[in-house]
């Protein structure tokens, strides 16, 4: 989902909300934004960051071989799994409505995430020209694949906004983020298959919880007494994950990826005031 689609989605949401607000305004007292609230949300997230790959070995005699393999371009130096998907969960928070029209508060949320992606690259007959030999040096064809996923995430954020009128709140938000991320890897020799200590084949994966930060903005409107609807953009930075993936030879691969998620979502809240 690109920025233009996000704007269209937000416009549709707020258009529906506006119709509800207009019907609620007639005869209704101004709503109170102060107090506890809780609700649910659903949205979409994407992450276009690359996964970096670097083969290496701890055996000195094999270093020239690995350098030749890299020079021939046998393996990609990076791949873009283009992770994206639906995310949804719940939120709860507390607001303080100030006489000046400002509303400040805190909010926490926890999201189940389907943001994931995978990709692969096949390199046929990689080679380079050796000036000493005066000819091309060829290596086996290879296939390399990576996968990237955000399993779940949550945030604990401050919110500060201004009431355009008693029904409409525009706000900014930011704070702590945390979540479980996963990174996967596969490589195989297409010419000879997987021969221990002879051809480069292997699989690896790593996952765990990371801390980070989040920043965003949104619009929220009171649909009826105690009920509000919001549309929100949130950037979630879950840091970087790196690990060494081993193969059936003494050549390993260093993988690294940053987890910078962009999300758009709508949410419904009930206010206990």
C-alpha positions in Angstrom: 0.0 0.0 0.0 1.5 3.3 -1.0 1.0 6.8 0.4 -1.7 7.7 -2.0 -3.7 4.6 -1.1 -3.2 5.4 2.6 -4.7 8.9 2.0 -7.7 7.4 0.2 -8.3 4.9 3.0 -8.1 7.6 5.6 -10.5 9.8 3.7 -13.0 7.0 3.4 -12.8 6.3 7.1 -13.2 9.9 8.1 -16.0 10.4 5.6 -18.0 7.6 7.2 -17.1 9.0 10.6 -18.2 12.5 9.6 -21.6 11.2 8.7 -21.9 9.6 12.1 -20.7 12.7 13.9 -23.2 15.0 12.1 -26.1 12.8 13.2 -24.7 12.6 16.8 -24.3 16.4 17.1 -27.9 17.3 17.1 -29.1 17.5 20.6 -26.0 15.9 22.1 -23.9 17.5 24.8 -20.2 18.0 24.1 -18.3 14.7 24.7 -15.7 14.4 27.3 -12.3 13.0 26.2 -10.9 12.6 29.7 -10.6 9.1 31.3 -9.8 5.5 30.4 -10.5 4.0 27.1 -9.9 0.7 25.3 -10.6 -0.7 21.9 -9.5 -2.7 18.9 -7.8 -1.8 15.6 -6.8 -3.3 12.2 -4.5 -2.1 9.5 -1.7 -2.8 7.1 2.0 -2.6 7.4 5.0 -2.7 5.1 8.8 -2.8 5.2 10.9 -2.4 2.1 14.3 -2.8 3.8 17.0 -5.1 2.3 18.7 -8.2 3.9 22.5 -8.0 3.6 24.5 -11.1 2.9 28.3 -11.7 3.2 30.1 -15.0 2.9 33.2 -15.5 5.1 35.4 -18.3 6.5 37.5 -18.7 9.7 40.1 -20.9 7.9 43.0 -18.9 6.5 43.7 -21.3 3.6 40.1 -20.8 2.3 40.1 -17.0 2.4 41.4 -16.7 -1.2 38.7 -19.1 -2.3 36.0 -17.1 -0.7 37.4 -13.9 -2.1 37.3 -15.5 -5.6 33.7 -16.6 -5.1 32.7 -13.1 -4.0 34.6 -11.6 -7.0 32.7 -13.9 -9.4 29.4 -12.7 -7.9 28.3 -16.2 -7.0 26.0 -14.9 -4.3 24.0 -11.6 -4.0 25.2 -9.0 -1.5 21.7 -8.1 -0.6 18.1 -9.2 -1.3 14.8 -7.3 -0.8 12.0 -9.6 0.7 9.5 -6.7 0.6 7.7 -7.6 3.8 4.1 -6.5 4.1 0.7 -7.7 5.5 -2.2 -7.1 7.8 -1.8 -6.3 11.5 -4.4 -6.0 14.1 -4.9 -6.0 17.9 -6.1 -4.0 20.8 -5.2 -0.7 22.6 -5.9 1.0 25.9 -5.0 4.4 27.3 -5.9 7.4 29.4 -6.7 11.0 28.3 -6.6 14.3 30.1 -8.7 17.0 28.4 -7.3 20.4 29.2 -9.4 23.7 29.3 -7.2 25.1 26.5 -8.5 22.5 24.0 -5.5 20.3 24.2 -5.8 16.5 25.0 -2.8 14.7 26.4 -2.5 11.0 27.4 -0.7 7.7 27.2 -1.6 4.6 25.1 -0.4 1.1 24.9 -1.2 -1.5 22.2 -0.3 -5.0 21.2 -0.6 -6.3 17.6 -0.7 -9.6 15.9 1.3 -9.2 12.7 1.2 -10.8 9.3 4.0 -8.5 8.0 6.3 -10.9 6.2 8.1 -11.4 2.9 10.6 -13.6 1.1 12.6 -13.6 -2.1 15.4 -15.5 -3.9 18.1 -15.0 -6.5 19.5 -17.6 -8.9 22.9 -16.9 -10.4 23.9 -19.0 -13.4 27.5 -19.7 -14.2 29.1 -16.9 -12.1 32.6 -16.1 -13.2 35.4 -13.5 -13.4 38.4 -12.9 -15.7 41.7 -14.0 -14.1 44.5 -11.9 -15.6 47.2 -14.4 -14.5 45.5 -17.3 -16.3 44.3 -15.1 -19.1 40.8 -16.7 -19.0 37.5 -16.7 -17.2 37.2 -18.7 -14.0 33.7 -20.2 -13.6 31.9 -21.3 -10.4 28.8 -23.4 -9.8 25.4 -21.8 -10.3 23.6 -21.0 -7.0 20.3 -20.1 -5.5 20.1 -17.9 -2.4 16.8 -17.1 -0.6 15.9 -14.9 2.5 12.8 -14.3 4.5 11.8 -11.6 6.9 8.9 -11.4 9.3 7.5 -9.3 12.2 5.7 -11.9 14.3 4.1 -9.4 16.7 4.7 -6.0 18.2 3.5 -3.5 20.7 4.1 0.1 21.8 3.8 2.3 24.9 3.4 5.9 23.7 2.6 9.4 24.8 -0.2 11.2 22.9 -0.8 14.9 22.5 -3.5 16.5 20.4 -5.8 19.4 19.8 -9.6 19.5 19.6 -10.6 21.2 16.3 -14.1 21.1 17.7 -15.6 19.0 20.6 -15.9 16.0 18.2 -12.6 16.0 16.4 -9.1 15.4 17.8 -5.9 15.6 15.8 -2.8 14.2 17.6 0.8 13.2 17.4 2.1 10.1 19.3 5.5 8.5 20.0 7.3 6.3 22.5 8.7 2.8 23.1 8.2 -0.1 20.7 8.9 -3.8 21.1 8.3 -6.9 19.1 9.4 -10.3 17.9 11.2 -10.4 14.5 12.5 -13.3 12.4 15.1 -13.7 9.7 15.6 -16.7 7.5 18.2 -17.9 5.0 18.8 -20.7 2.4 21.5 -21.3 -0.1 22.1 -24.2 -2.5 24.5 -25.3 -5.2 22.5 -25.9 -8.4 25.2 -27.6 -10.4 26.3 -30.4 -8.1 23.8 -30.4 -5.3 24.7 -30.5 -1.7 28.0 -32.3 -1.0 29.5 -32.0 2.5 32.7 -30.1 2.6 32.6 -29.6 -1.2 29.6 -27.4 -2.2 28.0 -24.5 -0.4 24.5 -25.4 0.9 22.8 -24.4 4.1 19.8 -23.1 6.0 19.6 -20.8 9.0 17.1 -18.7 10.9 17.1 -16.4 13.9 14.2 -14.8 15.9 13.7 -12.9 19.1 12.3 -9.9 20.8 13.8 -6.4 20.1 13.2 -3.0 21.6 12.8 0.1 19.5 10.7 3.3 19.1 7.6 4.5 17.4 6.3 7.8 16.0 3.1 8.7 14.3 0.0 10.9 14.0 -3.8 10.5 13.7 -7.3 11.8 13.7 -10.0 10.7 16.1 -13.6 11.5 16.2 -16.5 10.9 18.7 -19.2 8.9 16.9 -21.6 8.8 19.8 -21.3 9.2 23.6 -18.4 7.0 24.8 -17.5 5.7 21.3 -14.7 7.1 19.0 -13.2 6.1 15.7 -9.6 6.8 14.8 -7.4 6.7 11.7 -3.6 6.5 12.4 -0.2 6.3 10.8 2.6 4.7 12.9 6.2 4.2 12.1 7.7 1.4 14.2 11.5 0.9 14.4 12.4 -2.5 15.9 16.1 -2.2 15.3 18.5 -4.6 13.5 18.8 -8.4 13.5 22.1 -10.1 12.5 23.4 -13.7 12.7 25.8 -16.1 11.1 24.2 -18.9 9.0 26.4 -22.0 8.7 26.7 -24.2 5.6 27.9 -27.8 5.0 31.3 -26.3 4.3 33.6 -24.1 6.4 32.0 -21.1 4.6 29.4 -19.2 6.6 27.1 -16.2 5.7 26.6 -13.1 7.7 23.0 -11.9 7.5 21.7 -8.5 8.7 18.4 -6.7 8.3 16.8 -3.6 9.8 13.1 -3.7 10.8 11.5 -0.4 10.0 7.8 -0.9 9.7 5.2 1.6 8.4 1.6 1.0 9.3 -1.8 2.6 8.7 -4.8 1.5 10.7 -8.2 2.3 11.9 -9.4 1.7 15.5 -12.6 1.8 17.5 -12.5 2.9 21.2 -14.9 2.8 24.1 -14.4 5.6 26.7 -15.2 4.8 30.3 -16.2 8.3 31.4 
